[in-house]
Structure formats: structure tokens, C-alpha cells
Amino acid sequence: MTHVPVLLNEVIESLNIKPDGVYVDLTLGGGGHSYEVLKRLNHQGFLIAFDQDLEAIKYAKEKLKDFNNKIIIHANFKEAKKHLIELGYDQVDGIFMDLGMSSFQIDDSERGFSYMEDGPLDMRMNQNNPLTAEEILNTYSLSDLNNIFKDYGEEPKSYLIAKKIIQNRPLKTTFDLVNITDQYKTGKGHSAKRVFQALRIYLNNEMHVLETVLPEALSLLKKDGVISVLTFHSLEDRIVKHFIKENVEEPYIKGLPTLPKEMPLRYYNKKPILPSELEIRSNPRAKSAKLRAAIKN
């Protein structure tokens, strides 16, 4: 079970790590990015990491066991600001997020994230969440399922797939769902990719949490502190892009004079940083990755 962090060097470079700085990993996952941060800190530097997935924490604790200057907290990153302030960290030097799935989450068929292997329709990032993908698929209305697949998966056949799901209830396994999406395959890629993405995003409330966390992260940064975010699909990238833009670029209203003012952030790189062809060949899961970062003024 190997987790390969995406755009690792680029994320670390964007953070401009100070050896005695305080850094926050909001999505610990396999711990690959945190490991590289900790390697660059001295005994005064510190890392606080969050993850809602107990399996991820177990995996990362083993990877990071040689470092003492860290705290790992089992919590969704929407609760990060509260925990940081309780710990006495109301200002930090860098905050980073990797919004992708960890390899061990995808590869474990029992988690239900993969459409390549048969397993239970789970898809929970936090195993304490009472709601599962199975319950959504077997109890939600046609309208609700259609909206989930359309809004969070941008699935062009959302209505037909939702209708077929209702006709074939109850669904028990991931392959039960794949057997339905295979009937409506369009374009390149796996027939179930968009539907699985949509269920995962909806079930784990990913878009709303991201929209909430970004301004909180900005409020926690010191002057010249960095926020660095790695996204893997257009919905979350759009949220990050717009958040940075509205905090970097002064709003302009045509025909009205505006006084120049200092915006909260400045671009680290205006365009997203993308993986190289070499990285994509060695780690195909990097293909859709985009890194956006900004610096606190």
C-alpha cells in the first residue's frame, strides 16, 4: 500500500518553509506532504495536521513517527480554526490542502470509493458519518439523485441514471451501480467516474466545507504566510480560483473611480501549476491535479 503525493516538490516550494515556522496540513492523508514539511523544520518549527479519516491517521502516524514537533487531530478541516486557536495558534506561516483521494482510500474496496473493484456502497471519509452512499441511492428521490449527479458530477445522463437506479433498487455494491452507469456511457473514461465523484462530494459535504475553510485559512495566516491548495476536479478548482482572485484583484466598477487599496493576498502564481508529463506517466492519478497558491499581504 503506497501513497504517492502529487506535485510534492511544487507544494513544498510554494510554502517557502521557514525552519522555525508553524504549518498546518488540513488534509493529512498519507502524510507525504507533511513529511517533507517536517524534514525542513528545526526543533522550534511545528506542524499541526488534520484528517477526518481514521485509516489515514493510522497510516500517517506510522510515516511521521520519527518527528516529535507535530500534532495530528482527528477532525474535518472545517473544525481546524477552532482547534488551532484552542492550541494557541491564531497565526501560522503556511496552510496547505490536498483535496485528492489518498491511494489507500481508493485501493481499499471496502471503502466503496473505487468503481474498479466490487465493494460496499460506503464512500464516507469520516467513518462516524451515519449516512452512506447506499442509503442515498436507495432512499433519495429521482429529483434529488438527478441533482446530485448533475451538480456535483456534471453527468450529462444524470436523469436517466437516476431513473434506472430507482427501477433497480435496492443497490448493495459498487458494481450494482457500475452496471447501471455502463448503460449510459458517454465519451472517454469510465462510465461511473462522474457519478462516484458526485456521490462522494455530496456525502462528505466537500464543496460547502471548502468554501467555509478558505476564508478561515486566510484569517489564520501571518504576513507573508502562504495558502497552497491542490485540487483534482473543476468544481473545487473553481472555488479556489475565485477565492484567491477576489482577495488578490481589486474590484473594478466601470465608470466609477476607485481608490487603490491593499488586497489581503497576492498571487504566488497567477496560473495553476500543473504536473509534468513525467509525473503523470509515473502516477496517472496526478493527471487532473492543479496547484494554486497565494501569499498574505
N, C-alpha and C positions, 0 to 999 in steps of 0.2 A: 504494500500500500504506500504509494509515493505521491506526494503533492508537490507540483511544480508551480511556484509562484510566477505570475505573469508580469512582464515589464518590471522585473525586480530591480535592475540597476537604475532604470529610469525613475521609479518611485523613490528610491533612496537618494538619488541625485536631486530630485525636486525638493526633498525635505531639508536639504542644506544642513545636515545634522551637526549640532554643537555638542561636543563631548560631555558637557555638564548640563545639557538641556533636558527638558521634560517633554515626552512624546506620548501620544495616545493612538493606539490601534483600535479603531471602533469595530473591526471585523476580523478578529484574530485568525479564524480558520485554521489552516495547518501551521501557522506561526512562521511562515517563510519570510515575510517582510519584517516581522518583529525581531526575528533572529538577526537579520542584517542591521537593524537599528541598534539592538543591544550590543553587537560587536563593536560599534562605533562610539559607545558611551563609556565614560570613565566612572569611577565609583560615586561621583556626585550626580551623574545623569540618572534618569529614571524613566521607566516605561509603564504605562497603565493600559491594559488590553481588555477588551470586552468581546464576548460571544454568547449568543443565546443557545447554542448547540452544545450539549454536554459531551458528545463524542468529540467535537472539535477541541474542546478544552482539554479533554483527556489526552488527545493526540499532541496538542501544542505544549502541554506541561512537560511531556517527555522530551520534546525537541528543545525546550528552553530551560531544562533542569539545571544547567551549569551557571545560570545567571541569577544573582540574588537581588538585583536592583529592578524588580518588576513586581506588579500586582496583576493577577488575572481575575476578572469578575464575570460571573455567570449572569448576564443581563442583556436584553436587547439594547442596541445603541441609542434608542430613544430615551433611555434612562441614564445615559452616560454623564450628562451635565450634573445631575443630582448627585451621583456617586463621586464625581471629581471634586465637587465643592465640599462634600462631607469629608473627603480625604485631605482637604486643604489646598487643592489645586484649582484655583479660579482663573489662572493664566498659565498657558503652556506654549511651548516653542513649535510644536507641529502636531497635526492631526491627519491621519490617513485612513482611507476606507478602500477595501477591495470588495466590490459588490458582486463578484462572481461566486459560483458554487465551488466548494473545495472538491478535489478529486475523490477523496474518500467518501464524501456525501453522495456523489453521482455513482460511484462504483459499488456502493452497498445497496444491493437490490431491495433489501428490507426497508430502506428509507422511502422508496417509491418515487425518487426523482428521475430515474432513468427510464426512457422508453425503449431501450435496447435489451433490457432484461425483465423478466416477469417478477412481480413482487406486489406487496400490498399497496393500495392507493392511499398512501400516507401524506408525504410531501411537507411535513412540519419541520421547520427549522428548530423550533423550540418544542421538545417532546412533551412539555407540560401543557401545550395548547390542546384544549379539548376538541377542537374542530379538525377534521381530516378531509383530504380530497375525496375520499369515499363518501362521506356524508354530504358534501357539496353536490357531487354527481348524482347521488341517489335521492336527494330531497329538494334541491332547488328547482324553481320553476323554469319553464322554457325561456321566458324573457330574461331571467337572471343569468342563466347559463350563457345565453346568446351574448348578453352584455359583457360578461366576464371574458369570454373568448375574443370578442371584438375589441374591447377597450384595453385589455392587458396583454393580448397576444397578437393583435392586429390580424386575426384569422379571417380571410375572405369568405370562408364557408361556415362561419360561426353558427348561423341559424340552422343549417342542415345538420351539422354535427350535434348541436344541442337537441334537435328534434329526434335524431337517431338514438342518442343517449337515453332519452326518456322512454323511447319504444323498447329499449333493451335492458331496462332496469330489472334486477339490481346488478351493478357492476362491482366486481370484487377485486380485480387485479389490474395492474398497469396494462397487461396485454388485452384485457377486455376493452380498455379504452383505445389502444392502438388498433385493434381490429375494426373499430368504428372509424377512426381518422383515416385509416388506409383506404376507405371507400371514397374519400373526398380529397385525395392528394392533389395538390397544385404546385407547379414549379419545382425548383430544386430543393434538396434537403428532405429530412424525414417528415412524414405526414403529421406526426404528433408533436413536433417541436413547438409550434405556436400555442397549442392547447395546453401542453405541460407547463410552458412558461407562464401562461395566463393563470392557471390554477395555483402555481407556486407563488406568484406575485400577489394574487388576491388573498390566498390563505394566510400568508405571512405579512400582509398589510405593508408590502415593501415600499410602494410609491409614497404613501402618506407619511410613513416614518422617515423616509429620505428628505421629503420637503420640510419636515419638522426639525430634523437634525442639522441641516446645513446652516441655518441662521444661529443655532445654538453653538455650533462649532466655531463660527466666526466670532461670536462674543467671548469665547474662551482663549482666543489667540493673543499672544503678546505682539507688540510692534515687531514687524519683520518675521512673525511666525507664519507658517505655511499650512495651507489645507490642500491635500492631494487626494484625488478620488479616481478610482479605477472602475469603469463601467463596462458592461458587456451586452447591452441592447439599447435600442434607440430611445425607449421610454425613459430610462433612468439617465441616459446621457443628456437628453433634452432638459431634464430638471436641473442637472448640474451646470450645464452650459448657460441656461437662463439665469440661474442664481449668481454665478460668477459675473456674467455680463451686467446684470442690474446693480451689482456692487462695485463694478470697475468703471463702467462707462457712464458719464454724466448724462442724465436725460435731457433731450433737446426738444423743445416745442417750437415748431416752425412759426416765425413771425414774432416771437416773444424774446426779449433779451434775457440772458441767464448769466448770473454771476458765477465765475469759476469756483468750484469747491473741491476739497479733497475727498475722494471717494474712499470707502472702507478698505477696498482691496486694489491690488494691481496684478496684472497678468504675470504668471510665471512663463507661460507660453500661450499665445492667443489661440492657436490652433491645437486640436488634441494631438497628443503624442501616441503614435501607433506602433505596434510590434513590427519588427523586421521580418522579411521573408524567411530568414534563417530560424527565428524563434517560432514562427507559425509552422514551419516544417517539423521542427523538433517537438512542438507542443501545439497540436491543432486547436486546442481549446482557447488559445490566445487570439484566434483569428478575428473575433469581433470586439476585442478589447480597445478601449480608448482611455487615455490618462489626461485628466485636466487638473491643473493646479493654479493656485493664486496665493499672493503674499499680502499680509496685513500691513496697512499703512500706519 
